[in-house]
Amino acid sequence: PSLINRQFSQYAGLPPYEYLLQSRLVLAAHRLRESVHTLTDIVYETGFSDQSHLQRFFRRAYGTTPNTYRAASSVLKQR
């Protein structure tokens, strides 16, 4: 790893790619909770190449699919 990658990892606690991926997933989760945009729109707004790409990483991070996450979020808002 280069010096800048090591320094970034020390500062952020994650390698640059992992930090970027986590940031994109947090943004996707926010968009799923707070917007009515389609999943396709959210995929491209957050920099994923397609829906399966987002779904794979989203499931790893949140333990559920984006659509299930959105449905659960909307149920909680109605209470």
Secondary structure, DSSP 4 states (H G I P E B T S, - for coil): --HHHHHHHHHHSS-HHHHHHHHHHHHHHHHHHH----HHHHHHHTT-SSHHHHHHHHHHHHSS-HHHHHHHHHHHHH-
